[in-house]
């Protein structure tokens, strides 16, 4: 709940006692109206009775006839007309009992008549008073309802103030503490609430920074304050947020401060700063290139080894994109281009971290350029023929198997060519093995010239070569002609005592009739031997 709302509700509830007094006084005055009207009526009746009694007293006295008045033989002129007529009916004589009867009858008539006159005269007044009474009762019920609502809101506000985890302190414009909830009391070290509420700030609160803030003299709206407990001398860090309380005219009538215990947060921040300091030292002294990269891929920190690995100064790294995607717990190899055009290979490993209070990645980059090149060389040697530089049998069959799978999926045709160097044994026996090696290299070079780079060429045996032709021509014989032409070119270029000749055979691969690369090599080998026998005139 907003602090201003809480204070306003508390103030409204506090003014509820005045409303009670006003309501009780109004209801008392309204309740007296009927009694006042009755009192006035009774007073009028009594006055009338006294008037009649005074008139009748002059007519008789102790049973003596009252006829000796001027005018003779009748009632006195001052007697009321009705009594005079009755008196005359009695012959001008009446004993006291008769006179009392006449008097009583006359009195009843006059009272009835007077009552009728009063009723006529005051009925309008009574109706107005009744209406006023109804209005007053209605207003009283409204005031009562507002009062009950104010009391309920006061209780609700008090419950909220006492239940919130943040401390709440309210002071008036005189610097006196008006409100101190249990959370604030706890944050102030368990001080006695009764000793603080109603007193001046600087008398019992004791915390100079908080007092200065609540008095408005510090000019701060928010400040972190260190408070010490009186019971166990422990210290807490409290964030105090203050605001001015104003009345409807805008006049300042006090200050309110909300106190939040941020001790744990401060301890965490301090631990984080210490951790970042240790991390910074580890990064700076690490032999591997180290980067701190934020979620946007921007380099926030790096060490000297990273500058050497990237071959760039700090001005070309810090605050700039790292140039490669970074994820959580990721491992991969990166190719890094140096400013001199050379490339280096780094093994990257990234983990989640915190840097200056924000999520980031800690990236380690280990220079594995030499390791990768050695690995590639070993791999090349395991798949390549060291003498000719072509694929060896293992390399040829591995790549050929991949092409067969691709051909099966795409429905493409292939051709496998088998090449055998003629008279290889004679060359070795006559001219020696070094010359035999030269002859094998020359055949390999001629085959590289005869076929495209997308075709797979390998030396699969001592003097045997194989070629897997991707996207072959319709006429496979043109491939044989191309091999023969390039062999002639090689013979013309090389200064040898003899010419190199080869026997060639080929077979086609149809995805509709799948088979293995070994089957294709066997078929091409048989075709090659048919050519060799035909060339030497053998059956």
C-alpha positions in Angstrom: 0.0 0.0 0.0 1.2 3.5 -0.8 2.7 5.2 2.3 0.7 8.4 1.8 -2.5 6.3 1.6 -1.6 4.5 4.8 -0.9 7.8 6.6 -4.1 9.4 5.2 -6.2 6.5 6.4 -4.5 6.6 9.8 -5.2 10.3 10.1 -8.8 9.9 9.0 -9.3 7.2 11.6 -7.7 9.4 14.3 -10.2 12.1 13.6 -13.2 9.7 14.1 -13.5 10.5 17.9 -14.5 14.1 17.0 -17.2 12.9 14.7 -18.5 10.7 17.6 -18.9 13.8 19.8 -20.5 15.9 17.1 -22.9 13.0 16.3 -23.9 12.5 19.9 -24.5 16.2 20.5 -26.7 16.5 17.4 -28.7 13.5 18.2 -29.3 14.8 21.8 -30.7 18.1 20.6 -33.0 16.4 18.0 -34.3 14.0 20.7 -35.4 17.0 22.9 -37.7 18.5 20.3 -40.8 16.4 21.1 -40.4 17.0 24.8 -40.2 20.8 24.2 -43.5 20.7 22.2 -45.3 18.7 25.0 -44.0 21.0 27.7 -45.3 24.1 25.8 -48.7 22.4 25.4 -49.0 21.6 29.1 -48.0 25.1 30.1 -50.7 26.5 27.9 -53.4 24.2 29.4 -52.3 25.1 32.9 -52.5 28.8 32.1 -56.0 28.3 30.7 -57.1 26.5 33.8 -55.8 29.2 36.0 -57.8 31.8 34.0 -61.1 29.9 34.2 -60.6 29.3 37.9 -60.0 33.0 38.5 -63.3 33.9 36.6 -65.4 31.3 38.4 -64.2 32.3 41.8 -66.0 35.6 41.5 -69.4 33.8 41.0 -69.7 32.0 44.3 -68.3 32.0 47.7 -69.1 29.2 50.3 -72.6 28.4 48.8 -73.9 32.0 48.9 -75.9 33.3 46.0 -74.0 35.8 43.9 -76.9 38.0 42.7 -76.2 41.1 44.5 -74.3 42.6 41.7 -75.4 45.7 39.8 -78.1 44.9 37.3 -79.7 42.5 39.9 -81.0 38.9 39.5 -78.3 37.6 37.2 -74.7 36.5 36.9 -72.1 39.2 37.0 -71.2 40.7 33.6 -67.6 39.4 33.9 -68.8 35.8 33.9 -68.2 33.8 30.7 -71.3 33.6 28.6 -71.8 29.8 29.0 -71.5 30.0 32.7 -73.8 32.9 32.9 -76.5 31.0 30.9 -76.2 28.0 33.1 -76.3 30.2 36.2 -79.6 31.7 35.0 -81.1 28.3 34.4 -80.5 27.6 38.0 -82.6 30.7 39.0 -79.6 32.7 39.8 -78.8 30.4 42.7 -76.4 27.5 43.0 -74.9 25.6 45.8 -71.2 24.8 45.6 -71.7 21.3 44.2 -73.8 22.5 41.4 -71.3 25.3 40.7 -68.5 22.8 40.6 -70.4 20.6 38.1 -71.0 23.7 35.9 -67.4 24.7 36.3 -66.2 21.2 35.3 -68.4 21.0 32.3 -67.4 24.4 31.1 -63.8 23.5 31.7 -64.0 20.4 29.5 -65.6 22.5 26.8 -62.9 25.1 27.0 -60.1 22.5 27.2 -61.5 20.7 24.1 -61.8 24.0 22.3 -58.4 25.1 23.3 -56.9 21.8 22.3 -58.5 22.0 18.9 -57.2 25.5 18.5 -53.7 24.4 19.5 -53.8 21.3 17.3 -54.8 23.5 14.4 -52.2 26.1 15.2 -49.3 23.8 15.9 -50.0 20.9 13.5 -48.0 22.6 10.7 -45.2 23.3 13.1 -45.2 19.7 14.3 -45.1 18.4 10.7 -42.2 20.6 10.0 -40.4 19.5 13.1 -41.1 15.8 12.2 -39.6 16.4 8.7 -36.6 18.1 10.3 -36.4 15.2 12.7 -36.4 12.7 9.8 -33.7 14.7 8.0 -31.7 14.9 11.2 -32.0 11.1 11.7 -30.9 10.5 8.1 -27.9 12.8 8.5 -27.2 11.1 11.8 -27.3 7.7 10.1 -24.9 8.9 7.4 -22.5 10.3 10.0 -22.8 7.1 12.0 -22.1 5.0 8.9 -19.1 7.2 8.0 -17.9 6.9 11.5 -18.1 3.1 11.5 -16.4 3.0 8.1 -13.6 5.3 9.4 -13.2 3.0 12.4 -13.0 -0.1 10.1 -10.5 1.6 7.9 -8.5 2.7 10.9 -8.4 -0.9 12.1 -7.5 -2.2 8.6 -4.8 0.5 8.3 -3.4 -0.4 11.7 -3.3 -4.1 10.7 -1.5 -3.3 7.5 1.0 -1.1 9.2 1.7 -3.8 11.8 1.9 -6.6 9.3 4.2 -5.1 6.5 7.8 -6.3 6.6 9.1 -2.8 6.0 9.6 -0.5 8.9 7.4 2.6 9.0 8.2 5.8 10.9 6.0 8.9 10.7 6.9 12.3 12.3 4.9 15.5 12.4 6.0 19.0 11.5 7.3 19.4 15.1 9.7 16.5 14.7 7.7 14.3 17.0 7.3 10.6 16.2 3.7 9.8 15.5 3.9 6.2 14.3 6.4 3.4 14.7 5.4 -0.1 13.5 6.8 -3.4 14.8 9.1 -3.8 11.8 10.7 -0.4 12.4 11.0 -1.1 16.1 12.9 -4.3 15.2 15.2 -2.6 12.8 16.0 0.0 15.4 17.3 -2.7 17.6 14.2 -3.5 19.6 13.9 -0.1 21.2 10.9 0.6 23.5 8.1 1.9 21.3 6.5 3.8 24.1 9.7 5.6 24.7 9.9 6.8 21.1 6.3 7.6 20.0 5.3 11.1 21.0 8.9 12.2 21.7 11.3 14.3 19.6 13.4 12.4 17.0 16.8 13.3 18.4 15.7 12.4 22.0 15.4 8.6 21.7 16.0 7.6 18.1 19.7 8.2 18.3 20.5 7.5 14.7 21.9 10.8 13.3 21.6 10.0 9.6 18.0 8.7 10.0 17.0 11.7 12.2 18.5 14.1 9.7 16.7 12.4 6.9 13.3 12.4 8.7 13.7 16.1 9.6 14.3 16.8 5.9 17.6 18.5 6.6 19.7 16.0 4.6 17.8 16.6 1.3 17.9 12.9 0.5 14.9 10.9 -0.5 16.8 7.6 -0.2 19.8 6.7 1.8 21.5 3.5 3.0 22.0 3.7 6.8 23.9 1.4 9.2 21.9 0.7 12.4 23.3 -1.0 15.4 21.2 -3.2 17.7 21.2 -2.2 21.4 20.7 -5.8 22.6 23.4 -7.8 20.7 25.5 -5.0 19.1 24.8 -6.5 15.6 24.7 -4.1 12.7 22.2 -3.9 9.9 22.2 -1.9 6.7 18.8 -0.3 6.2 17.6 1.6 3.1 15.5 4.5 4.2 13.1 6.1 1.7 11.4 9.3 2.9 8.7 11.5 1.6 6.9 14.7 2.7 3.4 14.5 4.0 1.2 17.5 3.0 -2.3 18.6 3.8 -4.9 19.6 1.3 -3.5 23.1 1.0 0.0 21.7 0.2 1.4 22.6 3.6 4.0 20.2 5.0 2.7 18.5 8.1 5.3 15.8 8.5 7.6 13.2 7.0 7.3 9.5 6.5 10.1 7.0 6.1 10.0 3.4 4.9 12.9 1.2 6.2 14.0 -1.9 4.3 16.5 -4.3 5.7 19.1 -4.8 2.8 21.8 -6.4 5.0 21.6 -9.7 3.1 21.7 -7.9 -0.3 24.7 -5.8 0.7 26.5 -8.9 1.9 25.7 -10.6 -1.4 26.9 -7.6 -3.3 30.1 -7.5 -1.3 30.7 -11.3 -1.9 30.0 -10.7 -5.6 32.6 -7.9 -5.7 35.1 -10.1 -4.0 34.4 -12.9 -6.4 34.7 -10.6 -9.3 38.1 -9.4 -8.0 39.3 -13.0 -7.7 38.0 -13.8 -11.1 39.7 -10.8 -12.6 43.0 -11.9 -11.1 42.5 -15.4 -12.5 41.7 -14.1 -15.9 44.6 -11.6 -16.0 47.2 -14.3 -15.1 45.8 -17.1 -17.2 47.9 -18.4 -20.1 44.8 -19.0 -22.2 42.9 -16.1 -23.8 40.1 -15.1 -21.5 37.0 -13.0 -22.4 34.0 -11.8 -20.4 31.1 -11.5 -23.0 27.7 -10.1 -22.1 24.4 -11.4 -23.4 24.7 -9.0 -26.4 28.0 -10.6 -27.5 30.0 -7.5 -26.4 33.5 -8.0 -24.8 33.4 -6.6 -21.3 36.8 -7.7 -20.2 39.8 -9.6 -21.6 43.4 -10.5 -20.6 46.7 -10.1 -22.3 46.7 -13.6 -23.7 43.5 -12.8 -25.6 45.2 -9.7 -27.2 48.1 -12.0 -28.4 45.7 -14.6 -29.7 43.6 -12.2 -31.6 46.7 -10.1 -32.6 44.8 -7.0 -31.6 45.2 -4.3 -29.0 42.7 -3.7 -26.2 41.2 -0.8 -28.2 40.1 -3.2 -30.9 38.6 -5.7 -28.4 37.0 -4.1 -25.3 33.5 -2.9 -25.8 33.2 -4.4 -29.3 31.4 -7.6 -30.5 33.5 -10.7 -30.0 32.7 -11.9 -33.6 31.4 -15.4 -32.8 28.3 -16.8 -31.1 28.7 -17.7 -27.4 26.3 -20.0 -25.4 26.1 -21.5 -22.0 28.5 -24.4 -21.4 29.6 -24.5 -25.1 32.7 -26.2 -26.5 33.9 -25.8 -30.1 36.9 -24.9 -32.2 37.2 -21.4 -33.7 39.3 -20.1 -36.6 40.7 -16.7 -35.8 42.0 -14.4 -38.5 45.0 -12.3 -37.5 45.8 -8.9 -38.9 48.7 -10.3 -40.9 46.3 -12.6 -42.8 47.3 -15.8 -41.0 44.8 -17.9 -39.1 44.9 -19.5 -35.7 42.7 -22.2 -34.3 41.4 -21.8 -30.7 39.5 -24.3 -28.6 36.6 -22.3 -27.0 34.8 -23.2 -23.8 32.2 -20.9 -22.3 30.4 -20.9 -18.9 27.8 -18.7 -17.2 29.1 -16.1 -14.8 28.2 -12.8 -13.2 30.1 -9.6 -14.1 29.4 -6.3 -12.4 26.0 -7.6 -11.2 24.9 -8.7 -14.7 24.6 -12.1 -16.4 27.6 -12.8 -18.7 29.7 -15.6 -20.2 33.3 -16.4 -19.2 35.0 -17.6 -22.4 38.4 -19.4 -22.5 40.3 -19.6 -25.7 43.2 -22.0 -25.9 45.5 -21.8 -28.9 45.4 -25.3 -30.5 46.7 -24.3 -33.9 49.6 -26.7 -33.9 47.6 -29.5 -32.4 44.9 -29.2 -35.1 47.4 -29.1 -37.9 49.2 -32.2 -36.5 45.8 -33.9 -36.3 44.9 -33.0 -39.8 48.3 -34.2 -41.0 47.8 -37.5 -39.2 44.4 -37.8 -40.7 45.7 -37.0 -44.1 48.4 -39.6 -43.8 45.8 -42.2 -42.7 43.7 -41.5 -45.8 46.4 -40.6 -48.3 49.1 -42.3 -50.2 52.4 -40.8 -49.1 54.1 -41.4 -52.5 51.6 -40.0 -54.9 49.6 -37.7 -52.6 46.4 -39.4 -53.8 44.0 -41.1 -51.5 45.1 -44.6 -50.3 42.7 -47.5 -50.5 41.2 -46.6 -47.1 40.7 -43.0 -48.1 39.2 -44.0 -51.5 36.7 -46.5 -50.1 35.6 -44.1 -47.3 34.8 -41.3 -49.7 33.4 -43.6 -52.3 31.0 -45.1 -49.8 29.7 -41.5 -49.0 29.2 -40.8 -52.7 27.3 -44.1 -53.2 24.9 -43.1 -50.4 24.4 -39.7 -52.0 23.8 -41.4 -55.4 21.2 -43.8 -53.9 19.3 -40.9 -52.3 19.4 -38.7 -55.5 19.1 -41.5 -58.0 22.3 -40.5 -59.8 24.6 -42.7 -61.8 28.4 -43.1 -61.2 31.3 -44.7 -63.0 34.3 -46.5 -61.4 37.5 -46.6 -63.5 40.3 -49.1 -62.7 43.8 -48.2 -63.9 46.8 -50.6 -63.9 50.4 -49.5 -64.7 51.9 -51.8 -67.4 55.3 -53.5 -66.9 55.7 -52.2 -63.3 57.8 -55.3 -62.4 60.1 -54.8 -65.3 60.7 -51.1 -64.4 61.6 -52.1 -60.8 63.8 -55.0 -61.8 65.6 -53.2 -64.6 65.8 -49.6 -63.4 65.4 -49.9 -59.7 62.6 -49.1 -57.2 63.3 -45.3 -57.2 62.5 -45.2 -60.9 59.4 -47.3 -60.2 58.3 -44.7 -57.6 58.8 -42.0 -60.3 56.7 -43.9 -62.7 53.9 -44.3 -60.1 54.0 -40.5 -59.4 53.8 -39.8 -63.1 50.7 -42.0 -63.5 49.0 -40.2 -60.5 49.7 -36.8 -62.0 48.3 -37.9 -65.4 45.1 -39.1 -63.7 44.7 -35.8 -61.8 44.9 -34.0 -65.2 42.4 -36.4 -66.8 39.7 -36.1 -64.2 37.9 -33.3 -62.4 38.5 -32.1 -58.8 35.1 -33.5 -57.7 36.1 -37.0 -58.8 37.8 -39.3 -56.3 41.2 -40.6 -57.3 43.2 -43.1 -55.3 46.1 -45.5 -55.4 44.6 -48.7 -54.1 47.5 -51.1 -54.6 51.1 -51.3 -55.7 50.6 -50.4 -59.3 46.8 -50.1 -59.3 44.7 -46.9 -59.3 40.9 -46.3 -59.1 38.7 -43.3 -59.9 35.1 -42.7 -58.9 33.6 -40.4 -61.5 30.8 -38.2 -60.2 28.3 -36.9 -62.9 30.0 -39.1 -65.6 29.5 -38.6 -69.4 27.1 -40.8 -71.3 29.9 -42.5 -73.2 32.3 -44.1 -70.6 34.8 -44.7 -73.4 35.6 -41.0 -73.5 37.1 -41.4 -70.1 39.5 -44.0 -71.4 40.5 -41.8 -74.2 41.1 -38.9 -71.8 43.4 -41.1 -69.7 45.4 -42.2 -72.7 45.7 -38.6 -74.0 47.1 -37.4 -70.6 49.5 -40.3 -70.4 50.9 -39.3 -73.8 51.3 -35.7 -72.6 53.1 -36.9 -69.5 55.5 -39.1 -71.6 56.3 -36.2 -73.8 57.1 -34.0 -70.8 59.2 -36.4 -68.8 62.7 -37.3 -69.8 62.7 -41.1 -69.5 64.2 -43.9 -71.4 60.8 -45.5 -71.8 57.1 -44.6 -72.2 54.5 -45.3 -69.6 51.4 -47.2 -70.6 48.4 -48.2 -68.5 45.5 -50.6 -68.9 42.0 -49.2 -68.1 38.6 -50.7 -67.4 35.4 -49.2 -66.1 31.9 -50.1 -64.8 28.8 -48.2 -64.2 26.8 -47.9 -61.0 23.0 -47.9 -61.2 21.1 -46.9 -58.0 18.3 -49.2 -59.2 20.7 -52.1 -58.7 22.7 -51.1 -55.6 26.0 -52.7 -54.7 29.1 -51.9 -52.7 32.3 -50.1 -53.7 34.2 -53.3 -53.5 31.8 -54.9 -56.0 32.3 -52.0 -58.4 36.1 -52.2 -58.0 36.0 -55.9 -58.8 33.9 -55.3 -61.9 36.2 -52.5 -63.1 39.2 -54.7 -62.5 37.8 -57.4 -64.6 37.1 -54.9 -67.4 40.7 -53.6 -67.1 42.2 -57.1 -67.5 40.1 -57.7 -70.6 41.7 -54.6 -72.1 45.2 -55.7 -70.9 44.7 -59.2 -72.5 43.4 -57.7 -75.7 46.3 -55.3 -75.8 48.9 -58.1 -75.5 47.0 -60.5 -77.8 46.0 -62.9 -75.0 42.9 -65.0 -75.2 
